Amino acid sequence: MNGAFPVSATKITVPALRPEMLHRARLLDLLDALLDKRLVLVTAPAGYGKTSLLVDMARSSALPFCWLALDALDREPQRFLSYFIASIAHRFPKFGNQSNAALRHLASFEDGAENLIVTLVNEIYERIDEHFVIVLDDYQFVDNVPEIRGFVSRFLQLAGENCHVALSSRRLPALADLPALVARQQVGGFDPEELAFRPEEIRRLCQKNYGVELGDEEVDALAHRTEGWITGLLLAGTAPGAPDLTRAARASGVDLDAYFDQQVFAPQPPAVQEFLLQTSLLEEFDAALCDAVLGVGEWQSMLDTVRRGNLFVLSVGPDNKWLRYHQLFRDFLQARVEARSPQTAQAILSRLAGVSEENGDWERAFHIYRQNGETESLAGLVERAGTPLIQEGKFITLGNWLESLPEALISQRPGLLSLRGVTLLVRGKAGQSLPLFDEAVSAFRIRSDTPGLALALVRRAAAQRLLGDYAASLSDAEETLQIPADSDEMLANHAEAMRLKGCGLLRLGQPFQALDWLERSLSLYRRVDAARSIPIALSDLGMALRAVGQTSAACETYEKAHILCKEQGHLPMQAGLGNSLGVLYHSLGEYETAVQYFEEGLKSARRSGYLRNEALILASLGDLYIEIGDHEASAQAFEKVETFARQYNDHFLLYYALLARAGLARLAGTFDRARTLLEDARAEASSRASNYEQGLYELEHGRLDLATGDPAGAVSRLQAALAHFETGGLVLETGWTRLWLAAACAASGDRDAARACLDAVEELITRGASLHSLGMTAHQVRERLEAVEAEAGQRSVLKRLLEAAAPTQARLPRLRKHLRRMTSAVPLPSPRLVIRAFGRGQVRVGGQVVTNERWKTRSVRELFFFLLNTPDAVTKEQICAQFWPDESPARVRQRFKNDLYRLRSALGAEAILFDGERYRFNAGMDYEYDVEVFEDCLRRVGRSADNAEKIRLVAEAAELARGPFLEDMDGEWIEPERERLRQALLPALLALAGLHLQRGDKDSAIKTCQRALAIDPYLEEAHRLAMRVYARQGDQAAVSRQYQACRHAMEMGLGMSLSAETEALYRELTS
């Protein structure tokens, strides 16, 4: 249900209704009506029955309810979000994969909250096709947490119309958008006055629970003294017999603790008293938890005693085996145990913290240690929980916990320094993380703590790699590998060090050495069964395989990693693999597939909030756009990449973006601008010795020199680029450079050198270099190599490459337009609605047929066509009477809400408008409806004086009406419209047949008559016209057959004789 996040089922299961609670039809009816709103507020002090009302509604309503019982632990934002998602997934099991994946990779609320909310709302839209309610019970516990308050407010803004939220709280929630929601009439609610028990409800409560009938005066007095406070009423009835009005008044006043003491707690046996006090500290519990915290005992028996005694206890959880005290009674018990024996309370809580830690419930353990003021225990917990929290993606939780610790304590613990570095690193702040890792590494060295040192070293190596300091990254990886691997933890550190070493070598242009280390890393990760690290290692291995020209192996490796990441919901890795696969398919010339992977990667990057992946994909898209000649789109992509790189101090991406922009300036002919950008890039990369980066710089500089008429300078630059790429074993980059170098040599008059370069390219093709990618480069240099190609004749490698690129070049204009529509880098056009009602009803949105799966039910589709064909707006009551006349009001209301939501989901919310309590189709949309086109054609026929135009218009109308109106539906409203259109078509067909006859087109006239008779075999006018056509053709036999067919149809079908007009025509034509 919730991936790596542990979730207590007791918090997300609708509680059982306590037997003493009264079914309050007055409030339930009101609440049912309010659930049409986006937000329902149930606000009152403790003890007014807020939870009981919502439980009763959840148990009796036709609407699905998702439940989340909040407590003080949920003030931690990531925990709250985990439970929020789990509460929906508990009711809708197909929901949650995307949202949980986004949550696991949420590095910070500032950067990622919006992406998470959008993912959550989109998944609700995709997975839940009916109206439902999310209950947040006891919302006052989290209302003052800014991140949670902001999340709820934004969620209410973005959620679809099928999502309704009910907040139960002791005070009005401080939601930023509450005034706007109120203004839009999207908020309803209850206050204490409405929740208070009325006299008649008090009478029924006493009759149900105590078996007594109260008179009017007694009921009125009880209502007056308790002010309708349900808890006061229940407390008043805890003793046998009728409710005591004096006790009820006391229970409703300030003397509640004394009441609990005297009337509830004191009468219990000592063992029960002790059990009540101890278990109140556990919040919710079962026998197993009591065994673990309080020691082995007969706890199940004690639980049964408390449950039978109705000691303000609530059964919770899917099987109702767990218990939770009423909040007021729990508060009383906790205060009592703290006052009586604070040491006992602290000891129980400490044991509870330990048990929680053992069960992986880090949040509860943290809460208890902080509540007890055990700072050292708190720091130890954070240090122990750090790596599991990182593996679970709880970066925000970890960051908040670290912020809560004293700085002096963090500085004394290198493990905490290392963890703080990680929280900065995942937020893209590698530069700020590095000093923390330095300090942690130094401290671990002094302490001779090798496990801690190894972990800090691999974390620092990762930061250095992101900062572009590959030498330092390799050094830390090497040092880690020198530490003996004497545990699974150390083996995992070794695997990560090998991976980082391989990545560093790959960036430095040494792919064969990188390949060896990455293969060793993957093998070791598999040995220690590090499931979440294996797809990362596969992805890096795929990059190395591609770099050495093993394209098929790279593709296979990427696909394996992609499958694993999807299974694990690993969004950052899905984003990275989307980029890697996109780049691979781009190199093969499969642009559409490449863009699909880029788009998938962008979605994953935005959902995870990991902005570097988004920037990498935009850079890859920019490269693709350059290759297909869409320089404007490429410039937009690289501007975004540069903005990110400067904001997050990402040296490699800034360097890459500057080189790409220099290339775009060269292609645009702005050579001075290109040189300036090249100088900026050189300055950015001057401190690093990366063969790959230096090779890219020299390659672009050589191309610029060639474009500005300096072939000698180009040769020098391109030879330098070639040396870098060949040293690194970069096959594809070497091939590009060889082709440009051939062009530069030819331009400088050295044809022999040019031919040698081309021969070397042919050798690279045999080593696996992409024929397509080299072909696209060959197309750029073809004019400079024409003479060399002519000398080579039919065996020219250049000719072979140009032939490989020719199909792509031929379709570039169409391809550019198509690809820009596929990617979100360019806004998509608004979807267009195309509606077909003749024959089987069909709707297309944006060119895609709305399938039965999207309609969900037949009634949804019919509802759309009903609203489309109803000229005036209609009320909900009119719609319900038309579609569900025999169902109960509650069932009808639910079906209407769900069908309307599903309709809007299928076609877009704007398709159906709600105006003044009435619903109508939005005729202002960009849509095409065949019935309207049909009727417009017929209207224009009547206005036209041109017979040829009339024939065209009627033929178009007849072509549209190729079947009965909505032939696959049978609603009562359909048949009159079907007949109206049929009657409109028949005269048009007869007119068309007559026009064909006037023009001498007898065959078309006969076909049109037959079409009319297929619709109405009793249409004598069509029979007569057909008889005339046959007579014109001189076919007397056909005239007689048509006459006989007409007589047979009339006599057998209608029991009528032929009209005098038909008989007279037949005699005339056959005489």
N, C-alpha and C positions, 0 to 999 in steps of 0.2 A: 504493500500500500504506500509506503513512504520511504522506500529506499534505505538509506543509511541512517535516517533519523528515527530513534526509538519513540514510539507513540503509545501512550496508555489508552487502551480502549475505553476505559471508564469515562474519560473526558469527552469522547466523541460519540457516545451512545446515548440516545434519548433515554432519560431515566424512567423508571417505572412510576406509575401513578400510585401515590400512597393511598391506602384504603380510606383514610379519614377525610380525604379531599373531596370537595363538592364539585360536581359538574355544573359550571356556571354558564348556562346557555346565553344569558345576556351579553357577557363579555366575549364569549366565543363567536357569536354572530357578528359583533362589532369588529373583533380581530380578523375574522374571515373577510369582511369588507375592506379592512385596512390593508390587507395583504395584496391589494392591487397596487399599493404604493411601492416606491423603491425602498423606503426605509420606514420601519415601525419602531417607535421608541416606547418601551415599557419602563417608566421611571418612577421610583418610589423608594422610601427608606426600607431597611431590612424588615422582613416579616409580613409584607403585604401580599404575598402570594404571586409574585412576578413569575418565578420559575414554574410554580404549579400550573399557572394559566398557560404558559407556553408548552409545558409538557402535555397538558390536556389537549391543546390544539394540535400538537405534533402527533398525538396518538389517535386523534379522531378525524383529522383533515384528509382530504383526497390529495392535497399537495405533498410532494416529498419534502421532508425536513432534514437538514444537516445540522448537527448539534455540536457546540463547543462550549464546555464548562470551563471558564477561566479562573485562574487563581494567581497568587502573587508571583509564582515562578514564570508565568507567561509574560512578565514585563520585559524579559529578554526578547528582542525583536525576532531573532531567527527562530527561536522556539515557538513564538506566537505564530509566525508564518508557517512553520512546519505543521502545527496543529490545525491551522486554518485550512491548509490544503488537504490534510488528512480527514478533516470533518466532511469535506465534500466527497473525497474518494471513498469514504466509508459507505456513503449512500449511493454513489455512482462509481462502481469499481473500474470502469473504463477510463475514468478521469485520473490525472495526477502525474503521469510520466513526464510530460513536458514541464509542468510547473515545478515538480521536485527537482528536475535536472537544473532548471534555472536557479532554484534556491540553493542547490548544492554549490553552485559556482558564483554566488553573489559575493563579490569581494568587498563591496561597501555600499551602504544605502545611498550615499550621495551620487555615485556613478551608475548604480544598477537597479535602484528601486523601480524606476519607470519601466525598464525592460521586463522585470519580473512581473509587474502588474499587467502589462500588455500581454505577456505570455499566458498568465493566469486567465485573463478575460478571454483571450482567443481560444484557449483550450476548453473553457466552459462553452463557448459558442460552438466549437467543433464536436464536443462530446455529450452535451446535455441539450436535448431538444424539447424540453418541457419546462413549465414554470416550477420553481422550487424556492425554498426558504432556507437561509442560513441564520441560525440562532447563535448569537454571542451572549452567553449568560454570564452575569456578574462582570459586565464590561468595565465597571468602575476600577477594577484592579489594574487595567492597562491604559486608561484614558489619558493619564498624564505623561505617557511615554511619547515623545514627539514623532519618532519613526513609525510607531503603530498607529497613532492618530492620523498621520499623513497617509499611511497606507490605506486605512479604512476610508478616509475621505476621497482619495483618488480612485479607489476601487468602486465606490458608489457612483463616481462620475462616469467611469468607463464601462461598467458592467452592462450586459444586455438587458432588455426589458423582461426577460424571463427570470431574472435573479432578484430576489427580495431579501432584505437583511432585517432581522429583528434584534435590536439591542436591548438587553435587560440590564438596568443600571440603577444604583442608588442615587445618582445625580445626573443631571442633563449632560450628555457628552459634549466635549469642547471640539466639535468637528468644524474645520475651517469653512467647509462648503455647506454647512447646515442652513444658513439663511437663504442661500441660493436654491437649495432643494425645497425649502418651505415655500419660497416664492413661486417655484414651478409646480407646486402642489404635489410633490413627490414624497411628502413626509406625513405620517399619521402617528397616533400614539395614545398612551394612557398615562394618567397621573394618579396620585394617591386617592383623590376623591372618587375617581371612576373605579379604582381597584377595591375600594372599601366595600365591605359586605353591607348590603341593604337589609332592612328588617326581614323581608320574606326569605332571603338567602340564609340569614341567621336561623330562622325557624326551621328550614329544611336541613341545615347543618346539624342542629341539635337533635332533630328527629332521626337523622341517619346515623350519627355517631353515638348518641347517648340514649336513644329510644324514648325521648321525652317530648311531649307536646307543650310548647310554651304559649301562653296567652299573648295578646297584642301588647299589653302593658309591659310584660316581662321582656318581650322581644325589643320593644322600643327602648326600654331601659338599658338592655345589654348593648344595643347599637349605640346609644348615647355615651355610655361609659367607656366602651372600647373604641369608639369612633370607627367602627367597622374593621379594626385591625385584626386580620385573620389569625396571626400568631397569638394575640391576646385571647381570642375566642377559643383556640385550641388548648392553650395553657390552662384556661379556666375549666376545661373539661377533663383534665388528666386524672382527677380523683373520681371514684365511682359515684354514680348518681348524676343529677342534673347539674349544669354549670353553676358555679358560685359567682354571683355578680360582684362580690367584693374582691374575690381572687382575680376575676377578669379585669377589674379596674386596676388592681395592683400590677398585674402582668402587663397592662397597657401603659403603665407609667414608668417612672424612673427607677422603680424598685425591682427591676427584672432579675438582677443577680440574686437578690435575696429570695425571689420566687423560685428560681432554679434550685437554689440551695435547699430551701425548706420543703418544697413540694416534689422535687424530682430526684435530687442527688442524695439527700440525707436518708430517705427511706430505703435505699438500696443496701444490700449486704456489703460488708467491707471488701470482699473480693471483686464484686461488680464495680464498686467505687474506684478501686485501684485500676481496674481494667479501663474504665471510662477515662480516667486521668491520663494514663499512659498512651492509650490509643488516640487520644485527641491530638497528640503531637505528631501522629503519622499522617494526618490530613485524610487519607483514604487507605483502607487496609483490607487484607484477607488473612486467613489463618497462616498461610505460608510466610507472609511478611512479618506477622507477629512472632513466628518461630525464629526468623532471622534476626530480628531486632531485640525482642524482649526475652528470647530464650525459649527453648522447646517447652511446650505446655499444651493443656487441653483448650486451645484457643477456639476451635470450631464450636465447642459447647458454649463457650462464653459469647461468641458471636450470635449464636442462636438465642441465648438468653436476652441479649440486648435487642435483637430484632423482635422477639415475642413481646418484650416489655414496651415496645414502641417508644424507646427513649430518644426521641428526636433524631432518628437515624434514617438514612436514605440508602436503599439498595441501588448500586450502580454497576455498570459494566454489562457486556453482552449477555452474561448468564446470571446477573444480579448476585454474584458471590462476594463482591466487594461492598464495603460499607463506608458511608461518609456521614458525619454528624451535621445537623442543621447548623448554619453558620453562627447563630446567636448562642446556641448551646455549646458549640465547639469553642467559641471565644470565652465563654464562662469557664469551661473545663481547663483550657490552656492557662488562663489567668490563675486558676486555683492551684494547678500543679507548679507553676512558677513561684507562687507565693509560699506554698508549703515546702517545696524542696527544689530550689533552683539547680542544685548540683545533680539531682536525679534527672531533671528535665534536660540539662546539658549533656549528661551521659547518654540518655536515650537518643537525643538528636545527633550526637557524634556517631553512635552506632548506626543510626539511620543514614547518615552521610556515607559511612563506609560501605553499607549494603548498597546504597544507590550507586556508588562508584563501581562496585563489583558488577552491578547490572548494566553498566554503561550509561546510567542516568546522570551524566556529568552536571547538568543544570541544577538538579535537586541537591546534589552534594555541594555544589558551589553556593547555592542559596543558604543551606544550613550552616556551613562554615562561616559565611559572612554574617549571618544572623547571630551566631555564637561569638563573633568577634575573634575567631581563631585565625589570625592573619598568617601565621606560619603554615598552618594546615592548608589554608586557602592557596598560598603560593605553591606549595607542593602539589596540590590538586591540579592547578593550572599547568604546571610543568609536566605532570604525568598525562594530563588530558590533551596536551598540545598537539602531539602527532596524530592521535585519533581524530581530533577535531579538524585538523588540516585534511586528513584523508576523507572525512565526511563533507568537506567543503564549508564548514562552519567558521569562516574567516571573520565574519562580523562578530559572532559570539566571542571568539578568541580575542579579538581586538578590544572588545568592551571589557572583558575580564582583565586583560592586561592593564587597561586604563584605570581600573578600580584599585589596583595594587599600588602601594607607596613606591615612589621612584627609588628610594634608598634600598628597598627590598629587591626590586628588579635588578638594580646595578650589582647586587651581591650574588645574583644567580645567573650564570652564563646561559643556562637553558632558557630562561625567560627572555634574555636579550636576543637569543637566536630566534625565539618564537616571534618577538616583536618585529624582527627583521623580515620574517616570512609574511606577516600581515601587510607590511609596506610593499614587499616585492610583488604580491599578487594584485596590489592596487596600481601597479605600474610605476612605483617609486623606487626603482632599483638603486638610484644614487643615494637616497636617504637610508636604504637598508644596509648599505655596505659598511658604514662605521659600526653599526650594531653587530654585524657578523665579525668584523675585525676584533671588537672588544670580547665577544664570546669565544672566538678562537684562542685569543691570548689567555683568557682565564682558564679555559679547558687545558691548555698546555701546562700552565702552572700547576694545576691540580692533577695532572697526569690522568685525566678522564678521557680515555681513548674513544669510548662509544659517543660521548658528547662531542668530542673533537671531530670525529668523522662526520657526524650529522651536520655540524656547523660548517665544515669545509665544503661539503657538497652543496649546501645552501648558498654559501658565498660564491662557489664556482658558478652556480646558476645566475646569480646577480651580475657577476663579472661578464658572463657571456652576453647577457642582455645589454650591458653597457658597451659591448664591443671590445673588451679587453680579453682577447682570446688567450694570450700567453699566460695571464694570471689565472684564468679559468682552468687551463690545462695543468698549471702548476698545482692548484688545489686538488684537482682530480687525481693527479699522480700521487700526491701525498696521502690522500685517502686510500689509494690502492696499496700503499706501503704498510698500512695498519692491518694486523692480522684479522682475518674474518673468522671469528670463533663463535658466532651466533647467527641466527637467521636475520637479526636486525643488522649486523655488520655485513652479511652477504647482500642485503638489500642496499646498503650504502655503497658497497663495491659496484653493484649493478648500475646504480645511478651515476657513480663516478665514471664508469666505462661509457655510459651513454653521453654524458657531458663531454668527455674527451673526444668521442666520435663526432659530436656536433661541432666542437671547436675545430677539429681537423678538417671537417667538411667546409666550414666557413673560411678556413685558411687555404682552401683549394687543394686539399690532399684527400680526395674521395676514396682512394683504394685503402689507405690506412684507416680512414674513418669507417669504411665498410667492415673491416676486421673487428674494430672495437664495438661497433653497434651490434654485430652478430653475437659477440661474446656477452654484451649487456642483455640482449634478449634471452639468450640461453640461461643466464643466471636468474633473471626475473622469473622465468618459467620454473626454474628449480625451486625457488622460494614461494612460488604460487602467488606472486604479487599481481593480482588480477587487474587492478586499476593502472598499473605501470606498463603492462604488456602492450596495450595499444599505442602508448606513447613511444615505446621502443620500436614497434613495428613501423610507425609513421616516420621516425627518423631514419630507419633502415631503408624505407622506400625512397627517401630523398637521396641517400647515398647510391642506391642502385640506379636511380635515374641519372645521377651525375656521371656514372661510369658507362652510361649507354645501355644498361640492361632494362629496357623499357617494359617488356612483358613482365619480368620479375617485379619491377617497381609497382606496376599496376596491380598485380596479384597481392603484393604485400600491403599496399594502401587499402585495397578492398577488405582484406582480413581485419585490418585495424578499424576500418569504418564500421563493419558489422559489430565488432566488440564494443565500440564506443556507443553505438545506438542501443545495444543491449544494456549497457551500464548507465545510459543517460548522461554521458560525459560531454557536456556542451562545449567547453573550450577545445577539447580534442576533436569533436565533430566539426568545429569551425576550422581547425587547422587541417584536418583531412579533406574537408571540402575544398580548401585552397590547394592542397597538394594534388588532389585528383583533377581539379580544374586546370592547373598548370600542365599536368601530364596530357590530358586530352587536348588542350590547346596546342601543345607541341605536335600532336598527331593530326591536327587540322579538324578535329571533331568539335567545332566551336559551340554548337548547341548543347552538347553534353557538358562541355567545359563550363558554360554559363549556368547550366542547371546546378552543377556542383558548387560554383561560386555563390549562387543565390542561396542554396541550402546552407553553405558555410556562413554567409552573412546573417541569416536568421539565427543560427546557433550562436554566433558571436554576439549578436545584440541581446539575445536572451540571457546569455551568461554574463554580460557586462564586461567581458574581457576585450577591451578596445584594441589591443595590439593585433589580435586576430582579424578584427574588422579592417584595420589599416593594411595588413598584409594582403587580404583578399582584394581590397580596392587597388592596391599596387598591381596585383596580377591582372585584374580587369583592365587597368590602364595599359598594361603591356599588350593585352589582346586587342584593345581598341586601336592602338598604334598599328598593329599588324594589318588590321582590316581597313585602315585609313580613316577611322573616325577620330580625328585628332581633337575635336571639341570635347567629346566625352572623355577621352584620355586625360586631357588637361584638367577637367573637373575632378576626376578620380585622384590624380597626383597632387592637386591642391589640398584635398582632404587628407591625404597621407602626410604631406609636409606639415600641415597644421597639427596633426596628432604627434608627429615625431618631435616637433619643437616643444609642444606642451609637456611631453613626457620624457624629453631628453633621450630619445631613442636614436642613437647615432647611425646605426645601419640603415634604418628606414629613411632617415633624413638624407643620408648619402645617396641612397637608391632613388629617392624622389627627385633630388637635385639633378642627378644624371639623366633621369627620364625627361625632366622638363627641359634640360639642355638639348636632348634629342628632338623634342617637339619644336623648340625654337629653331634648330637647324632645318627641320623639314618645312618650317614656315618661312625660311629665308632670312630670319632675324639673327644674323651670325654674331653680332656684338653681344646680344643678349645671351646667346648660347655660350660664348666664351666666359661671360660673367658667371653664369650658373656652373660651368665646369670648374672655375677657380674656387667657387664656394664649396663644391663637392670635394675638390682636392684638399682644401683646408680642413674639411670635416674628417677626412680619412688619413691625414698625414701621419698620425701617431700610431697607426696600426699596420702590421705587415701581413695583410690578407691577400693571397694570390688572386682570389676571386674578385675582391673589391678593386684592387689595383688593375686587374685585367679589364674590368668593366669601364674604369676611367680611361684607360689607354685606348680601348676600342672606340668609345664615343669621341675622344679627342681626334683619333685617326679619321673617323668619318667626317668630322667637322673640317679637318685640314683638307681632305679630298674635296669636300663641297665648296671650299673657298679657294680652290685652285693651287693648293700646295701638295702635290702628290709625293714629293720627297719627304716632307714632314709627315705625311700620312703613312708612308712606308715605315718610317722609324717608329711612330706610335703603335702601329698595328703589329710590328715585329715584337715590340715590348709586351703588348697584350697577349700575343701568341705564346710568348715565353711563360707568362703567368699562368695561362690556362693549361698549357701542356705540362707544366710542373705539377699542377694540381690534378691532372688527369681528367679535366672537364671536357668531355667529348663534344657536346653540342656547341658550347661556347667556342671551342677550338675550331669547329666547322664554320661558324659565322665569321670568325676572324680570318680564316683562310680565304673565304670568298671575298671579303672586303680588301684583304691584302692583295689578292689577285687583281682586283680592280685598280688598286693604287699602283701596282707594278705595271699594269698595262698603260695606265695614264702617264707614267714616267718613262714609257718606251721599253721597258724590260719585259718582253713577251715570254721569254724563257722562264723567268721567275714566276710570271703569272700562270703559265702552264704547269709548273711544278706545284704551285699552290692548289690548282684544280685537281691534279693527280692525288695530292694528299687528302683532298676532300673525299675522293672516291674511296680511299682506304678507310676513312672515318665512317662512311656509310656501311662498309662491311663489318665495322665494329659496333653497329647498332644505332648510329646517329639518325635522328628522325629525318626521313626523306622529305616530308612535308615542310618541316621547319627550315631546313636548308634550302628547299625550293622557294619559299617565300623570301628568304634573303637573296637568293640568286636572282629573283625577279627585280629586286632593288638595284642590283649592279649590272644587269644584263646589257645595258647600252654601252657601258664602259668596256665590256668584254666581247663585243660583237666580232672584232677582228680575230681575237684569240679563238673564239668559237668556230669561225669560218675555217681556220687552219686545222682545227681538230676534226672537222667533218662529222660524219654520222656517229662517231664514237665519243663525242663530247659529253663529259659529265655535266656540263652546264646545260646542254640540251635536255638531258635526262631530268635534271632538277626542275627546269622550266616546264617540262611536260607534267611533272608531278604537281606543280603549283597552278597549272592552267585552269583546271576545273574550279578551284577556289577563286582565282582572279576573275573568272567569268561571272561568278555569282556574287561578287562583293557588294554591289549596290543593294541587291535584295537582302543579302546577308546582314549588312549594316542596319537596315531598317528593322529586320526581324530580331536581331540580337538586342537592339536598344529597347524593344518592347518587352523582351524577356527579363531584363535586369532592372532592379529597383534603383540603379544609379540614374535612370531617366524615368520621370513620372509616367505611369501607364494611363492610357485614355480611359474615360469613364465607360463603364460597362453599358452595353446597349441591349435593350429588352426586345426580343422578337417573339411574337405570340401567334400561334396557329390554332384556330378553333375549328376549321373545316376538317372533317375526318377526326382522327385522334387528337385530343388536345395536347399541345406541346408548347413549352416555353424555353427560349434560349437566353442566357445571360452572358454577355461578352463572348458570344459565339459558342458557348458550351450548353448542351442540353441539360435542363434541370431534370435529373433522373428521379425515379420513384424513391430511391434512397434519400435524396435531398428533400422531396416532398414529405416523406415519412408516412403519410396516410393518404388515401384517396380523397377523404373529406377536405384535406388542406388544399389540394389541387382544385377541387370543385368550388371551394370557398373563394379562391382567387378569381375563377371565371365568373362566379356569381357577382362579385364586387365589380369586376371589369365590365360586365354587361348590364349592371343596374345603373340607370341614368342618374338617379338621385342618391345622395348619401343615406345610409340606413343605420338604424340603431342596433345595439347589441341584441335587444329583444326580438327585433325583426329577423335578424340572422339566426338566432337560436330557434325561433318558431319554424323557420324554413328548413333547418338542418336536423334538429333534434327535438321534435315536437312532443315525443312521448317519454323523455327522460326526466329525472328529478332535477329540481333547480340547482342543487349543489353539483351534480354531475354535468349539467349543461354549462354552468359557469366555468368549471374546470376545463371542459372540452373546448369551449370558446377561447379561453386564454391560451391554451396550448396550441390550438390550430392557428390562431392569429400570430403567435410567436414563430411557429414553424414556417408560416407563410412569409413573414418578414425575413426570417433567416435564409430562406431559399432564394428570395428575389431581392433582398436589400430592405432595410427598415423604411426607406423612403417610398416604397411601392404602395403602401396603404397608409392613408392619412386619417387622423382622428381629429375631428373638428366639431366642437359643440355637441358632444355626446353621440356623434354619428361617424360612421366609417365610410370611406370611399377610396376608389382607385385613384392614384396620383396621375392624372392625365397630363401633367406638366413634365413627366419623365421623357427621356429620349427613348421612345419605343415605336414599334411597328406592329400593327394588329391586322391580320389578314381580313377580318370582317369589315374593319373600317376601310381598308383599301378596296375591298369588293364593292362596298356601298358607294365609295367615292367614284369608282369607275362607272357605275350605273348612273350616278348623278350627272357625270360629265357626258355620258352618251346622250342624255336628254338635251344638253346644251349645245351639242356639236351639230354642225350642218354638213360636215365632211363624212361621206360614207366610209372612206378608208379609215378615218380616225375612229368612227363608231365600231367598225369591225375589230380594230385593235383593242379598244377599250372593253368591248363585250368579251372578246377572246381572253383578255387578261382576267376579267372577273370570273369567267367560266373555268379558267385554269386554277384560280384560287379555290373555287368551290368544288374540289375534287372528291368530297365526301360529305355526308350529313354533318350538321353542326354538332360538335362534341359527341361523336358517335359512340365513344366508349364510356359515356356517363349517362345517368338516368334520373337525375333530379327532377322534381316536379316543375321547376321553373324553366327547365331546358327545352321541353317539347314545344311550348308556344314560340320560343325564339327559333327553334329548328324549323318549324313550319313557316314562320315569317320569312326567313331567309330562302327557304325552298320556293315560296311563292314569289319572292323577288327575282330569283334566278330564272324561273321558267319563262316569263315574258321576254327576258333578255336573250335567252337561247332561241326563242322563236324569232325575235327580231334579227338575231345574228344569222339564223338559217335563211331568212328572207333576204338579207343583204347579200349573202353568198349566192343566192339564186339570181338576184338582180345582176350580179357581176358575171354570171354564167359558170360559177364554180359549184357544179351540181354535186360533186363528191363531198365537198365540205358541208354543203347544205344538208345532205342525207345524214352525215355523221352527227351534225348538230341536232337534227330531229331525233335521231336515235338516243343521243345523250339526254334530251328532254324526256323522252319516253321511258328511259331507264329510271328517271326520278319519279315520273308520274305516268304509268301506263294507261291511265284513263283520260289523258289530255287529248281530246278529239282534234283540237286545233293543230297539234303536232302531227297527228295521223294524216289530217287533210293536207298539210304542207308537204309531207313526205310523198303522198299520192301525186301531188302536182309535180314534184321534182322527177319522180319516175316517169310521169307522162311526158315531161320535157325530154327525157332521155329516150322516149319511144318504147319503154319497157312495160307493155300492158300487163304481162304476168305479174310483175312486181307491184303494179297498181292494185291488182286484185288481191295479192297476198297481204298488202298493207290494209286494205279494206276489211278482209276477213279477220286479221289480227285485231283491228279496232272493234269489230262487232263481238268477237270472242271475249275481249277484255271487258267490255261494257256489260254483256249479258252474264258472264260467269263471275266477274268480280263485283259488280254493283247491282246485277239483276235489272238492268235498264236496257232499253232499246237505243239504237243510234239516233242522233238528232236528225231532223229533216234536212239540215244544211249538209251534213256528211253524206246522207243518202243521195241528195241532189247532185253533189259534186261527183260521186262515184258514177252516177248515170251519165253525167256530162262527159267524164273522162273516158268512159268505155263505149260510148255510143258511136 
